[in-house]
């Protein structure tokens, strides 16, 4: 078959970056429901980990 090639002009064009941004949104949505006493421990750690993925790609 014919292959379509996409020109990547920016990291924002990368599917992996786009998916990682979806992950960040999902993580923030889920962690909103975590207990308040976890806000500065587990919640913060999970959120920082999620945000680091697109940050490291960029």
C-alpha positions in Angstrom: 0.0 0.0 0.0 0.8 3.6 -0.2 2.5 5.1 2.9 1.5 8.6 4.0 4.3 10.5 5.6 3.6 13.3 8.0 6.0 16.2 8.2 6.9 16.9 11.8 7.5 20.6 12.3 7.1 20.6 16.1 7.0 18.2 19.0 3.3 19.0 19.2 2.9 17.1 15.9 4.2 13.9 17.5 1.4 11.5 18.4 3.4 10.4 21.5 3.3 14.0 22.8 -0.4 14.4 22.1 -1.1 11.1 23.9 1.0 12.2 26.8 -1.0 15.4 27.1 -4.2 13.3 27.2 -2.6 11.3 30.0 -1.9 14.5 32.0 -5.6 15.5 31.6 -6.7 12.1 32.7 -4.4 12.0 35.7 -5.5 15.4 36.9 -9.2 14.4 36.6 -8.6 11.1 38.5 -6.4 12.6 41.2 -9.1 15.3 42.0 -11.0 12.5 43.7 -8.0 11.5 45.9 -8.3 12.2 49.6 -7.2 15.8 50.5 -4.6 14.5 52.9 -2.8 13.0 49.9 -2.6 16.3 48.0 1.0 17.1 48.9 2.2 13.5 48.8 0.9 10.9 46.5 -1.3 13.2 44.4 1.5 15.6 43.8 4.0 12.9 42.9 1.6 11.3 40.4 0.8 14.6 38.8 4.4 15.6 38.5 5.3 12.3 36.9 2.5 12.7 34.4 3.6 16.2 33.5 7.2 15.1 33.1 6.3 12.9 30.1 5.3 15.6 27.6 8.0 17.9 29.2 10.7 15.4 28.4 9.5 14.9 24.9 9.4 18.6 24.2 
